Amino acid sequence: MKVAILSSTPGHHAKAVRGLPDVEVVAAETWDAVEPVRRAAEAGARVLCEYPSAAKEADLKAVVDAGGDRLAFASPACHGEAFAVVRRGIAGGGIGELTTVLGSVTTRADAVLGAAAPYLLDLADAVLGGEPAQQVYAQTNTILNGRNAESAAVLTVRYRSGKVASFDCRRSASGTGRPAVTFIGDKASVQYDAGPRLLDGERPELGGEDLNALLLKDFVGSGEWPGPDGQAALRTFRIIQAAYESAHTGQPVDLPPGG
């Protein structure tokens, strides 16, 4: 199997994939990615992308169109048995009708809307079955780091069915980048925490699921891909762009039909 990886730090993923049997890796440190994706798709290869740190929607859509159904995006929290159990429980009516999604994430990266919010949105998108967003509202600040990039953000998304998601993203030197999300229904709620449990509030507890390893296993496997595909990545990207616009104007931003 030939696997192409497009990432700003491709060695991180490529090292893990190269440990798998019968896998040939093509890694590219780029996000001028249309041509590599097109070539990989024509060669019959699957492509794993990270979310671009900065790109225009047209650039991302060109990558999605080039990769087709062979394109996948890296969102580790969508993988593993814990989230699969949560998804099955919600789909089976275990919490009644889902009404609200609440989530939070801390990251060591600046620009937390672009660096952290996508991984919360991916979890909501997976549970909502790709339902398009209708309206986005966001507030940000740069006080914590004194730089132009936002160090904290609150993001609220209203979906077309009336469901609402509200997310808290912030920068922290001890941030794990792993989201925690609570899904609230009209009968019950369920929480999913993708981060490792901490001992003494600082040291991660040993054991638990290695989500990066499970992501790669799902990617090279022949089963269902539980993470975002190209269309899901476009939905998330459009929400993030609307969030930046909302934070700049101080007003909610309506998305066009189709999200």
ABEGO torsion letter per residue (X at the ends): XBBBBBBABAAAAAAAAAABBGBBBBBBBBABAAAAAAAAAAAGBBBBBBBBABBBAAAAAAAAAAAEAABBBBBAAABEAAAAAAAAAAAAGAAEBBABBBBBBBBABBGAAAAAAAAAAAAAAAAAGGBBBABBBBBBBAAAAGBABBABBBBBBBBAAGBBBBBBBBBBAABAGBBBBBBBBAABBBBBBABBBBBGGABBBBEEBBAAAAAAAAAABABBBABBBAAAAAAAAAAAAAAAAAAAAGBBBBBBBGX
